[in-house]
Amino acid sequence: MNQGIVSLMKFLKPYILIKDPKEVLKEYRQLRNEIDARCTQLHREHKNHTQCRKGCSGCCMDFRLLPVEFHYILNQIINKRVEVNLVHEKGECVFLVNDTCSIYEHRPVICRSHGLPILFTDEKFNNLSLTFCPLNFKDVPDDYFSLENSYDQDTYNQKLFSINQSFIKTFQDEQYAEKQMIEMSRLVGCLG
């Protein structure tokens, strides 16, 4: 068993596992790689219309994560020296230190799509909506956006939710509810 999984297993010690979560975490990593590839493509396509760059932190906040993502990130940072901002406003990301993400390489999926045009369906699943940072896309016509040049958040969230369902089933005592989310800031309490 590799060192990262050993660290994860130490954290999960109070939980009883019915199978090794390593394969589910591998599925999460594959999805994250797919999302990274899509986001990189979209960032390149929209580079002339976005203001996003190092030091821009308007989108950074204490997001709530699905358990699979929380545990994956924990597994990646638990044995590393990670800077945290202990003097932050409620709702701000604790990993935002001097306008720089201290876990950038391991940041959650939601952080990877910041700045892009994001398509999603409304809560009643009736309408497709588009959102993006108000600093971006100031000089584009209304018909600039399409399904092809936007990030389809629902598709990736469905895949993430499915992987999470497999992950929470690895816990014999059902430690996590089906739609349970964990504040990202709770990662700090797990670091040594």
N, C-alpha and C positions, 0 to 999 in steps of 0.2 A: 504494500500500500504506500503511495507516495506521501511526502511530508505534508502537502496541502490538505489531503484527505484526512491524515492523522489529526491535523489541527482542527478540521471541521468536526471530526468525531469527538475530540475533546470537548468542543463547545456543545455538541449534541448529547453529551454523556447523560444528562438527566432524562433524555427521551429514549424510548426503546424503538430501535429500528427493525423493521421486518425484512428489509433488503438494503443493499448498498446504494446510497444515493448518487454514487459516482457517475453512473450512466445518465441519470436525469440531469445532473449538472453539466455533463458533456453536451446534451441536447440544448440546454440553455446557452452554452458557449457557441454552438453552431448557429443558433438563432441570432445571437448577438453579432456574430461575424456577418451574417446575412444583412442584418440591419446596418451595420457599419458600412458595408459595401454600398448599400442603397443610399445612405446618408452622404457618403463621400461623393457619389455620383451627383446627387442633388446639390450639394454644396458647390461643386465645380460648376454645375450648370447655372447656378444662381449667384455666383461670386460677385458679379457686377451690381447686384441689387441688395446685397446684405452688408450689414455693419458688424457682424459677429467676428470677434477675434479675441485673443488673450487679453484679459483685463475687463472684458465686457461680462458683467455678472447679473444683469437684470433678471434673467430667468432662473437663477440659482436659488433653490429653496429646499426646505426639509420635506422632500417628497415621501409619499408612502409607497412601500414596495411590497410585492408579493413575496411570500416566504422563500421561494426558490431563488429569487434575485438577491434578497437580503443575505441568504446563506452563501451564495456564490461570491458576492462581494466580500463578505466576511472571510471566506476561505482564501481569497486573494490578498487581503491586507493584514490578516491577523499576525503574521510574523514579520511585518515590515514596520519601519518607523513612519508613522503617518501623522502629519501635522493636523491639529484640529483648532477651530476657533471657539474657545470656551466662552468668549464674551460676544455673543451674537444675539440679535433680536429674535423673538419667538417667530418661528416660521422660516428663518434663514437657514441655509445649509451650514452645518458645522464644519464641513470639509472645504469651505470657501475661506481661504487664508490669503489676505492681501490681494483680493480679486483674482485669485488663482485656485483652481481645483486641486486639492492635495491627493485625490484619488482618480485623477483624470483618466488614466488607462483603464481603470476598473469601474468607472461611473455607471450609473443605471441606464437602462435603455431610454428612458424619457429624456435624459440629459443629452443623449446623442443626436436627437432630432431638433434641438433648440435652434431657432433661427430659420428653419425651413418652413415652407408652406405645408400645413398639416391638414389633411382631410379627415373628417370623422362624422359619424352619424349622430343626430341628436338623441336625447334620452328616450324618446318615443320611437326611435328608428324610422322616422318619417322623412327626414331631410338630411342631405349631405351638406356639411358646413366646412368652411375653410377658415383657418386661423394662422396668424404669423406675428412675429414681433413687430410692434408699431414703428420701430426704427428701420425696418427693412421694407423693401418693395414700394418705396415712395414714388418711384418714377415709372411704374408699369401700368399699362392699360388694364381695364377690368377683365378683358378676355385673355390676359396673359396666362392665367393658371388653368391647368388641366389635370386629368387623372394621371397622365404620364409624367408631369413635372412637379408632382406633389407627393408628400409622404403619406401613405395610406395607413394611418394609425390603427384603424380597426383590424385590418388584416394581421398586423404584427401583434397587437394586443390579444387577439384570439389565439394565436400560436403560443404566446407567452402564458396565457391563462391555461391552455391545455398542458403545457409542460409543467406548470405549477401544480395542476391537479395530480399529475403523476408523482411529483415530488412530495406533496403532503400525504400521499398514500403510503410513502415509505415509513411513516410513523405509525406504530402499532396502536398507540393510545390516542390517535386523532388529536394531536396537539394543536392543529391549525384548522380553523373553519374554512369552508370552501372559498369564501371571498375575503378572507382576513388579509389585512394589510399591516405592515410594520413601518413605523417612522424610521427613516434613514438614520436619524440622529441616534437611534438605539444601538447602532454599530459601535459607537464610541464606548459604551458601557461593556462591550465584549472584548475590547482591546486590552492587552496587558500592560 
